[in-house]
């Protein structure tokens, strides 16, 4: 909605200088531009910039900022469901370097333990401290509040080879059969 509000303000300002007969054409052009931006994933329906989400075949995700310099990493909902009730989570300290494809932590459930791999190379800038007291947050909200670490990415090229949400859903569907 914020995005549409901005468009309407721009429209109003443009209409003050444009002849009356061009106002409708200008509004149509601006609304078409807004629709294209939403469909392209540049913004969401509320006008906020969309964050890109990528997945590994090991079921980690990274939500990447629009500047492609920072990412939030955790395990996917599929992974937490496969692991079952989590009882422990081992995470690195802030300032720790992580390398694409290498482990940065581990999770333990009542069924098993599993390493967690970094989808990118960078430096840990923040650790989800809530997990030290409430690891079940990963089970209840794996891809939102249950994130594990935030990193400053060395290169957006690390995103090459990761799956987008649609590709990951298709990949998971092949594993469930």
RAKA-V707206 format. One record per residue. N is the residue number from 1. RES is the residue in three letters. D_CENTER is the distance of its C-alpha to the mean C-alpha in Angstrom with 1 decimal. Layout:
BEGIN
n = {N	N}
res = {RES	RES}
d_center = {D_CENTER	D_CENTER}
END
This chain:
BEGIN
n = {1	2	3	4	5	6	7	8	9	10	11	12	13	14	15	16	17	18	19	20	21	22	23	24	25	26	27	28	29	30	31	32	33	34	35	36	37	38	39	40	41	42	43	44	45	46	47	48	49	50	51	52	53	54	55	56	57	58	59	60	61	62	63	64	65	66	67	68	69	70	71	72	73	74	75	76	77	78	79	80	81	82	83	84	85	86	87	88	89	90	91	92	93	94	95	96	97	98	99	100	101	102	103	104	105	106	107	108	109	110	111	112	113	114	115	116	117	118	119	120	121	122	123	124	125	126	127	128	129	130	131	132	133	134	135	136	137	138	139	140	141	142	143	144	145	146	147	148	149	150	151	152	153	154	155	156	157	158	159	160	161	162	163	164	165	166	167	168	169	170	171	172	173	174	175	176	177}
res = {UNK	UNK	UNK	UNK	UNK	UNK	UNK	UNK	UNK	UNK	UNK	UNK	UNK	UNK	UNK	UNK	UNK	UNK	UNK	UNK	UNK	UNK	UNK	UNK	UNK	UNK	UNK	UNK	UNK	UNK	UNK	UNK	UNK	UNK	UNK	UNK	UNK	UNK	UNK	UNK	UNK	UNK	UNK	UNK	UNK	UNK	UNK	UNK	UNK	UNK	UNK	UNK	UNK	UNK	UNK	UNK	UNK	UNK	UNK	UNK	UNK	UNK	UNK	UNK	UNK	UNK	UNK	UNK	UNK	UNK	UNK	UNK	UNK	UNK	UNK	UNK	UNK	UNK	UNK	UNK	UNK	UNK	UNK	UNK	UNK	UNK	UNK	UNK	UNK	UNK	UNK	UNK	UNK	UNK	UNK	UNK	UNK	UNK	UNK	UNK	UNK	UNK	UNK	UNK	UNK	UNK	UNK	UNK	UNK	UNK	UNK	UNK	UNK	UNK	UNK	UNK	UNK	UNK	UNK	UNK	UNK	UNK	UNK	UNK	UNK	UNK	UNK	UNK	UNK	UNK	UNK	UNK	UNK	UNK	UNK	UNK	UNK	UNK	UNK	UNK	UNK	UNK	UNK	UNK	UNK	UNK	UNK	UNK	UNK	UNK	UNK	UNK	UNK	UNK	UNK	UNK	UNK	UNK	UNK	UNK	UNK	UNK	UNK	UNK	UNK	UNK	UNK	UNK	UNK	UNK	UNK	UNK	UNK	UNK	UNK	UNK	UNK}
d_center = {20.9	20.7	20.3	23.3	25.2	24.8	26.0	28.9	29.9	29.9	31.8	34.3	34.9	35.3	37.7	39.9	40.9	40.6	43.5	43.2	43.2	40.1	38.0	37.0	36.2	34.0	32.2	31.6	30.2	27.8	26.6	26.2	24.1	21.8	21.5	20.8	18.0	16.3	16.9	15.7	12.3	13.4	13.3	12.9	16.2	16.6	16.4	13.4	11.5	8.5	5.2	4.9	3.6	6.8	9.4	12.8	16.0	16.4	13.6	11.2	7.4	5.5	2.3	5.2	7.5	9.7	12.5	10.9	12.6	10.3	7.5	6.8	8.3	9.8	11.7	11.0	13.0	15.5	16.1	16.9	19.1	20.9	21.5	22.9	23.5	22.1	24.7	23.6	20.7	21.6	19.3	20.2	21.5	20.0	21.3	21.1	20.4	18.2	18.8	16.9	18.2	20.0	19.7	18.5	19.4	20.5	20.5	23.7	24.5	27.8	27.8	26.6	24.7	21.9	20.7	17.0	16.2	14.2	12.3	13.3	16.3	16.4	17.5	16.3	16.2	15.6	16.0	15.4	19.1	19.0	18.7	22.2	23.8	21.7	20.1	20.3	17.3	15.3	17.5	17.1	13.4	11.7	8.1	8.7	11.8	12.4	10.1	12.6	12.4	11.1	12.5	14.1	13.7	17.1	16.4	13.9	16.3	14.7	12.1	15.2	15.9	12.5	11.9	9.8	9.5	13.2	14.5	13.1	14.7	17.8	17.8	17.7	20.4	22.6	22.4	23.4	26.7}
END
